[in-house]
Amino acid sequence: MSTQPGLFLTVEGIEGAGKTTHARLLVRALEAYGRPSCLTHEPGGGGPVGEALRALLKDPAHWREMQLAEVFLYAAARVQHLESVVLPALAAGQVVVCDRYLDSTRAYQGYGRGRPLETIESLHAIPPLDRRPDRTILLDVDPAVGLGRARRRAATDKPGYDDENLAFFHRVRDGFRAVARQHPERVRVVQAAENIAAVHRDIIAAVEDLFPGLTPLEDAR
């Protein structure tokens, strides 16, 4: 077990911002730096139960029919993920890099769908949902660019939130930006329209204070 304390990092942004790619590259850079790391994602990430909840939450046939139930299902999936993956990895001294977390619920369900933000915040004041990241990277991109990327990818992926319209993603982006303004001590905004290598360098710079001497990967792609 590592003698260093675990750290919880999250990567956020709208569809097509590059979260999955950059979460993976960040873990590779941390491993090269010598910090044992755990790459995970939400919803899902918590084994078969988590993936079953992910399949439900990502299916437009289901989420289009939900109101407040969607918020509670995301909270349930997050508890399961925290208990089964995130908290044990942190206790073992690992760096947990998570593709989406609470800020996505705030942005998508709160700002995007108009679900009550006070309900989201109240739920996430209950342990273990009160666990906050040590650092969040917000990959910011114009919704037209992000949605275009996501829909090209959707030719091989299952349907998801990229089925929503552009106006929805503008609201979600506004939500992420509002969260960044509210939590400047935690959230670092990285412009995600650049090429992968450039964005990766900016992400490394955004966490370098937590990992002095951390360097970007030379083959980031």
N, C-alpha and C positions, 0 to 999 in steps of 0.2 A: 504493500500500500504506500502511496506517495506521502511524503511528509509535508508537502505543500498543500495549502488549502485549495479546494475545488473552486472553480470560477464558472459562472453561468453566462454564456454569450448567446444572443439571439440575432437572427437576420430577418429583417422585415421588408415589406414592399408589396406593390400591386402585382398582379399576374404579369409575367414577362419581364420582371425587373432583374432576374438572374439570381434569385435567392439560393436555389438548390446548387447551382454551379459554384457560387462564391462561398457558401457554407462548406462545401466539399474542399475547395482550395484552402480555406482558412484552417481546416483540420489538418490538411497535409502540411501546411506551413508550421503549425503548432507542433506536430509530431517531429518534423525536422529540427525544430527548436529544442526538442527534448521534453515537451510536456505531453503526457498521456492524455488523449482526448477522445470524446464520444460524440459522434455525429448522429443527430436524431431529427425528427420532424413532427409537426402537428398539422391537422389532426392525424392520429395514428401514432406510430413510433413505439407503442407499448405492447408489441407482440400481437397475437391473434385477436385479442379483445379490442385493442386500439385500432387495428386495421379494419375490423368489422364496423366500428364506429365511424372510421374515415369513409368507408364505402357508403354508409348511410348519409353522412353529412355532405359528401361531394356530389351526390346524385341530384341533378336538377329536378327529377320527378318527386323527390322528397323535400328538398329545401325550399322549393317554390310554394309548398303547401304549409310551411311552418311559420309561426309568429315567434312568440317568446320561447317556445319549445326549443328553437334552434340555439338560443343562448345557453339554455340549461344543458343541452346535449354537448355543446362545446366545453362547458365547464366540467361535465362528467368525464369526457374524454381526456381533458387536461389533468384532472385528479388521477386518473388511471395512469397516465403518462408520467406524471411526477412521481407517483409511488413506485412504479415499476422500473423506470429508467433514470430520470433526472436526479432525484434525491440520492439514490444509491451511488451513482457515478460521482456526484459531488462529495459524498461522504468518503469515497475512496480517493479523493484528491485529484480527480480528473477535471479537465476543462470540457464542459458540455457546450456544444455548438448546436443550437436548435433552429431549424428552418420553420419560422412562425412560432408565435406564442400569444400572450394576452393582447399585445398591441394590435394584432390582426383582428381579434374579436372586437376591440374598440372601434377599429377603422371599418371593418366590413359589416358587422352586425349593428354597431352603434351608428356611426356616421353614414354608412352606405345604405342600410335598411331601415334606419330610424328606430331601432330597438332602444329602450330606455338605458342611457349610459349609467344612470344611478343604480339600476339593477345589476349591470355588469360589474360596476365597482363594488357593490355590496357583496356579491357572490365571491369576488376575488379578494375580499378581506378575511375570508374564512380559511384557516389552515387546511391543507397545504397550498391552497390557491393564492395565499398571500406572498408566496415566494416570487421575488422580482429578480430580473436579470442584473448582473453586475455591469454589463454593457450591451447596448443594442445598436446594431448597424441598420440604418434605414436606407435602403437602396431606392433612390428617388428617380423616377423616369416619367416622361410625359405619357399619359394613358394611351394615346393613339399609338405610340411606339411600343409600349409594353403589351397592349392588347394584340397588336399585329404579330409580335413575336409569339405570344401565347397561342394564337389561332393557327399559326403555321405549325407549331408543335402539336396542336390538338388533332392533327391528321392521324397521329399514331397513338395518342393518349385517349383515355376515357373523358367524357364531357365533365366539365367542372364549372367554376365561377366565370371562366372566360366566355360562357354563354350569355353573360350579362351585357348591357349596352354601355356605350362610352360615358354617358352621364353618370351611371353608377360608379364607374372607376374614377371619375373626377371627384365624386364625393368621398370615395375611399382614400384617394390621395390626399385630399384636404384633411381627412381624419388623421392620417399618419403624420402629416405636417403639424397638426394641432398637438398631437401627443409629443412630438419632438420639441415644440416650444414649451410645453408644460413640464418636460423632464430633461432639460439641457444637461444635467449632471450625468445622465445615463445614455441618452440617445445621441449618436453621431450620424449626420446625414451625409451620404456619399452619392454623388451624381452617377447614375448607372447607364447613361446613354453611350459612354465611351467604350472602347474595346475591352475585352476581358482582362488583359494584362494591366491596363491602366486602372480599371476599377479595383482589381486585386491589390495593387500598390496603395491605393487610397484606403482600402479596408485595413491593411496592415498598419498604415500610419494612424488609423483611428483607434487601434487597440495597443499600439506600441508602448503606451504608458503603463499598461498592465503587464507587458512582457518585454522588458527592456532588452534591446538587441534583436528582437524578432525581425526577420527579413522576408521580403516577398520571394515567392518561388520564381525561378528563372524560366520555367516552362509552363507558366500559368495559361491555361486554355480550357 
